[in-house]
C-alpha cells in the first residue's frame, strides 16, 4: 500500500468519485441505486468532515469513502451510515480497508459512536471487509427492495466505537 495515499475528498475529485461509484453500481451487488447521483446531490448528502479518497502513485483516485447522518434528530448525532467504493482495477489490494480504517479514526475523533452499513448478502467481499474492521451483523431485512427486477435482502452491519463512552 506504499503507493496509495489518503486525503480529503475535493470537488475536483467529482468525476473519478462518481465513475467509481457507477462502476460499483454496474457490478450489481453494491446498492439498490442504478445510477450515480450528480455531484451536487452526492455533495449535499454526505457529511463534509468524513469524506476520503485513496490516490495511487500517479495521483489517480482509486477509491472513496463517505458518511451520511442516519437521522436529523439530535439523539442520533453520533450515528452515521457509510459507503465505500473502490475502482475495479484497484480491488483486492487493501484499498477499502485502508479507507475504512481512516474513516473509523476520523469519526471516532469527532465523537461518532456508531457506523452503520447495509450490504447485500451476496457481496461476500464487503461483508468480510466489515467483519475484519470490527463490524457485526445486527440483522437482515428480507425482501426490502426490488433491484433489477428481483427482491433483495440487506444485511445490516454496525460498528460501535470502543473508545466513545
C-alpha positions in Angstrom: 0.0 0.0 0.0 3.1 2.2 -0.2 1.8 3.6 -3.5 -1.6 4.6 -2.1 -2.2 7.7 0.0 -5.4 9.0 1.6 -6.6 12.6 1.6 -9.9 14.5 2.0 -12.3 14.4 -0.9 -12.4 17.6 -3.0 -14.9 18.9 -5.6 -12.3 18.3 -8.3 -12.5 14.6 -7.5 -16.1 14.5 -8.6 -15.6 12.8 -12.0 -13.5 10.0 -10.6 -15.6 9.5 -7.4 -18.8 9.3 -9.5 -17.2 7.0 -12.1 -16.0 4.6 -9.3 -19.5 4.8 -7.8 -21.1 4.0 -11.1 -18.7 1.0 -11.7 -19.8 -0.4 -8.3 -23.5 0.1 -9.2 -22.9 -1.6 -12.5 -21.5 -4.6 -10.9 -24.9 -5.3 -9.3 -24.2 -6.0 -5.6 -23.3 -2.6 -4.2 -26.6 -0.7 -3.9 -30.2 -0.5 -4.9 -29.3 2.6 -6.9 -28.8 2.1 -10.6 -27.2 5.4 -11.5 -24.7 7.5 -9.5 -26.1 10.9 -8.5 -25.0 14.2 -9.7 -22.1 15.7 -7.8 -24.4 18.3 -6.3 -26.6 15.6 -4.9 -23.7 13.5 -3.7 -22.1 16.5 -2.1 -25.3 17.6 -0.3 -26.0 14.1 1.0 -22.7 13.3 2.7 -21.0 14.8 5.8 -18.1 17.1 4.7 -15.8 16.1 7.6 -15.7 12.4 6.7 -15.1 12.0 3.0 -11.8 10.5 1.9 -10.3 9.3 -1.3 -7.5 6.9 -1.9 -5.0 8.1 -4.5 -2.4 5.9 -6.3 1.2 6.8 -7.1 0.1 8.6 -10.3 -2.4 10.8 -8.5 -5.4 8.9 -9.7 -8.4 8.5 -7.3 -8.9 4.7 -7.0 -11.4 4.6 -4.1 -13.5 6.7 -1.8 -15.4 6.5 1.5 -18.0 8.9 2.9 -20.7 9.0 5.6 -24.2 10.5 5.9 -26.1 11.1 9.1 -28.7 8.4 9.8 -31.1 11.0 11.2 -31.6 14.7 11.8 -32.6 14.1 15.4 -30.0 15.2 17.9 -30.1 11.9 19.8 -28.6 10.2 16.7 -25.8 12.8 16.1 -23.2 10.1 16.8 -24.6 7.6 14.3 -23.6 7.6 10.6 -24.1 5.4 7.6 -21.1 4.9 5.3 -20.4 3.8 1.8 -17.0 2.7 0.4 -16.2 2.1 -3.3 -13.0 1.0 -5.0 -12.2 1.2 -8.7 -12.5 -2.4 -10.1 -8.8 -2.2 -11.3 -7.6 -1.5 -7.8 -9.6 -4.1 -5.8 -8.0 -6.8 -3.7 -5.1 -4.5 -2.8 -6.4 -3.4 0.7 -7.7 0.0 -0.5 -11.1 -0.5 1.0 -9.6 -1.5 4.4 -7.3 1.5 4.3 -10.2 3.8 3.7 -12.4 2.2 6.3 -9.7 2.3 9.0 -9.2 6.0 8.3 -12.9 6.6 8.4 -13.2 4.9 11.8 -10.4 7.1 13.1 -11.9 10.3 11.8 -15.4 9.5 13.1 -14.2 8.5 16.5 -12.2 11.7 16.8 -15.4 13.6 16.0 -17.4 11.7 18.7 -19.3 9.3 16.4 -20.1 6.2 18.3 -21.8 4.0 15.6 -21.1 3.5 11.9 -23.7 1.6 10.1 -24.0 0.0 6.7 -26.4 -2.1 4.7 -24.8 -4.8 2.4 -26.4 -7.2 0.0 -25.8 -10.8 1.4 -24.3 -11.8 -1.9 -21.5 -9.2 -1.5 -19.2 -11.6 0.3 -16.1 -9.3 -0.1 -17.8 -6.4 1.6 -19.2 -8.5 4.4 -15.7 -9.9 5.1 -14.1 -6.4 5.0 -16.6 -5.1 7.5 -16.2 -8.1 9.8 -12.4 -7.7 9.8 -12.9 -4.0 10.7 -14.9 -4.8 13.7 -18.5 -4.5 12.3 -21.1 -7.0 13.4 -24.3 -8.2 11.8 -27.3 -6.7 13.7 -30.0 -8.0 11.4 -31.2 -8.8 8.0 -34.0 -7.0 6.2 -35.7 -9.6 3.9 -37.0 -8.6 0.5 -36.6 -4.9 1.5 -36.5 -3.7 -2.1 -36.5 -4.7 -5.8 -33.3 -4.4 -7.7 -33.1 -5.2 -11.4 -36.4 -6.9 -11.2 -35.8 -9.1 -8.2 -36.3 -8.8 -4.5 -33.1 -8.3 -2.5 -32.3 -8.7 1.2 -29.9 -6.4 3.0 -27.6 -7.4 5.9 -27.4 -4.6 8.5 -24.0 -4.0 10.0 -22.7 -1.7 12.7 -19.5 -0.9 14.4 -19.8 0.6 17.9 -16.8 2.6 18.9 -14.9 1.1 21.9 -13.5 4.5 22.7 -16.6 6.7 22.7 -18.5 6.3 26.0 
